[in-house]
Amino acid sequence: MFAEERRQAILHTLRAKGRVQVSELAQRFKVADETIRRDLKWLEENGQAVRTHGGAVCRQAGLLPPLAQRVITSNAAKEAIGRAAAQLVNEGESIFIDSGSTGLELARQLRNRSDLHVVTNSLLIAGELAAGRVVVHMPGGSLHATEMCLIGPDAVEGISGYRATRAFICCAGVNVAQGVAVFNPFEAEVKKAMLANAAERIVIADNSKLGNSALFAVAKLDSIDRLITDSQANPEVISQLRKAGWQVDLAQ
């Protein structure tokens, strides 16, 4: 395969999935990692991608695929994280779960719990929990149609009226330098409100988010208590986060 054909194939994958990993592409195309890095550099220089630690994200369509598409990717990893996160939740607690495909997996694990209150800005999470025995609380706000969640000043104000034992936060990227970050400023404000009103602050993110950056910072590492990710996470990034003082749990 010529370089141009390979780059077009990588671009097609980027547009379909929103992100790619160097190691996966190298294995797929049977070339060296360095060859893939050059391809990603070329795509970045031509405005098609943004390189991240270990891969790249698509520059188009807001840099992340819609939630409806993300909920059907990396299912095994997200399910494992959802199970691990659910084990931290005790009966009688009140918790925050913000919008995201990994948060939806957590909701699926909690839906049959009793005596549990969940505050969420996600319509999908609320719908999942409403089918079970959980008491669901939602703020007001404007609908973010792509993510099916409520955002804006009314959402932030509504969330600020609650106090929770734990906040479970999804993100677009986690790294030592920036901390936790997302691509949408209004989503960032909602996440900040949840973190500010919870006794324990937990980030739930699959391996594709680790080492990545995003435009809008949510929280520095010292304001987060725990990260739950999956066993496929990059060991180098895990080591960096732990050296920075984070408790990192690897869900199996």
N, C-alpha and C positions, 0 to 999 in steps of 0.2 A: 504493500500500500504506500502510495506517495504521501509526502507530508501534507499537501493540500487536502487530500481525501481524508486523512486522519483528522486534521483540524476541523473539517466540516462535520465529521462524525462526532467529534467531541462537542462541537457547538450544538448539534442536534440533541445530544444527551443533556447538555446544560439547559437548553430551553425546555426540555421535557421534565427534568427533575429539579432544576434550580441550582444544583451544585454537583461537583465531581471531586473525586479523590485521586491523587497522583498514582498511588499504589494500585488501585483498581483499574485505572486506564492502562497502566504499564502492563498489567497482566492480560487485560483484554486484547491489546494490540501487539503484545509480545515484543515490546521495546523497553529500553532502559528508562528508569525514572527521570533521568536528566533530559531525555528526549521529550517526555511529556511536559516537563517543566518549561522547556523551550516553546512547546506548542501553546501552553497556557500564557506564557509571556507574550507571544505573538497575538493571541486573542485579546489580551488585556490592552496591548498597544493599539489594536484596531477597534477598541471600544466595545468588545463583545463579552468581556469577563472581568471580574475583579479577583485577583489571586489572594488566597488565604493560606494559613499554615496547613500544608499538606494537600492543597487542592485549589479550587476556585468556585466562585458563585457567579450566576448569570447577572450581567449588568441590566438586562431588560426586565420588565414586569415587576419592578419593585424589589428585585434581587431574591425574592422568595416565591415559590409557586403558591397558588391559593391553598387555603386550608383544606378544601375538599380534595385536593390532589395529595397533600402531605399526609392525610390520615390513612392513605393506603400504601405509604412507603415506610421502610424500616420498621415494619410492624413488630417483629420479634424483639428488637431492642427496646422499642417504646413500651411494649407490653411488660417486659422485664422491669423497666423503670417504674411503671405504674404499680406493679405488684410490690416492689420494694418500698415505694413511697407510702402505699396504703398500710403497710405494716407499722408505720410510725403513728398512725392515727388511732386514737382511743375513742371508745364510746363516750358520748356526752360532750365531745369537743366541738368548737366552732372553728372552721378553717376557711382560708381563701384559696381558690384555684383560679388562676387567670387563663385567658384564652390561649389555646395551642393544641397541637395534635397529641403531645405527650400528656398534657393536662386532661385531655379527653380519655386517655387510657387509664389515668388515675381515677377519674370519675366512674369508669366502668367497673373498677375494682371495689368502689365504695357504694355502689347504688343500692345494695341490699342491707347496708348497715342501718341500725335503728339508733334513735337518740343522737343524731349527728346533724349539725347545721353547716351548710356550705354557702359561702358568699362567692359568687362568680359573675363576671361580665360576659361570659360566653353563652350564646343561645344553645349551641350544641351540647355543652356540658350541662346546662340547666335541663335540657330535654332528656338527656341520659339519666340524670339523677331523679327527675320527676317521675320516671317510670318505676322507680324503686320506693324506698321508705325514707329517704333523706329529705330533710326540710331545706328548701332552696331559697336563697335571698338574692335579689338582683338590684343593682343600682339603676338609675336612669341613664340618659346619655344618647348620643347619636350612633346609628348603626354603621359599623364598618362592614360593608357587604362582603368583601373578599374574605375576611376573617370571621364573619358572623359573630361579632362581639360589639359591646357598647363601649364607646370612648368619649372623650371630651370632658369639659368642666363638670357637667352634671354627673358623669360617671365617677370622676375623682371625688366630688363632694359626697356622693352616695356611699362610696366605699369608706371614706373617712369617718363615717358615722358608726362603723362596726369595729369591734376588737376581736381578734382571733388568736387561738393558741399557736397556729402555724399558717404560714403563707407558702404555697407551692407556685413557683414562678417559672414560666417557659421563656425561651430567649432565642435569638438568632445567632449569638456568638458568646463565647466565654474565653477570656485569656487573661494572663497575669497583668499585662500593661493597662488594659482598658476595663477589665472586670466583666460585668454582664451588660450586654447591649442588644438593641433591636433596630429595625429599619424604619419604624414609624414613631414619630415624636409623641403622638397621642396615646399610643399603646404604652410607651415608656412612662408616661405620667400615671397611668392606671397602675402599672406594676409598682412604681414608687410608693403610691398610696397604700397598696396592700402590704408592702414590706414595712412601711412606717407604722402600721397598726397591728403587727403580729409579734408574738413573743419569740417565735422561732422562724427563721427565714431560710427557705430551702429552694434551691434551683434544681429543676428537673430538665435534663438535656441529653439527647443521645449523642453518640460519638461524632456525628457529622458537625456538631456545633462547637466542639472543643478546639481551641486555638484560633477560632474565627473572630473577626472584628465586625462591627456594624456601626452605622452612623450615629445612633443616639444611645448614650450611656444610661444605664438603669441604676447600677450600684457598683461600688468598688468592692474588692474581695473582702475587706475587713468589715463590711456591713452584711455579709452573708454567713450563715452558720454552717451550711452543709450543701454539697453538690451530690446529686444522685445521677449517675450516668450508667452506661452499659459496659460489659466486659470487653467489647471491641474498641474501647477508647484508646487513643494514642498514649502509650506508656510515658513518653517524654513529656507530653502536656500534663498528664496526671502528676508526674513527679514535680513539675514546675508549680502546679497549683498547691500541692501538699507542702512544698517548701515555703510557699507564700502564706501558709497557715490555714488553708482550707481543709475541712474534713471531707474526703471524697469517698463515696460508697459506690462500689461496682456491682450493679445488679446482674444476676445470673439468669 
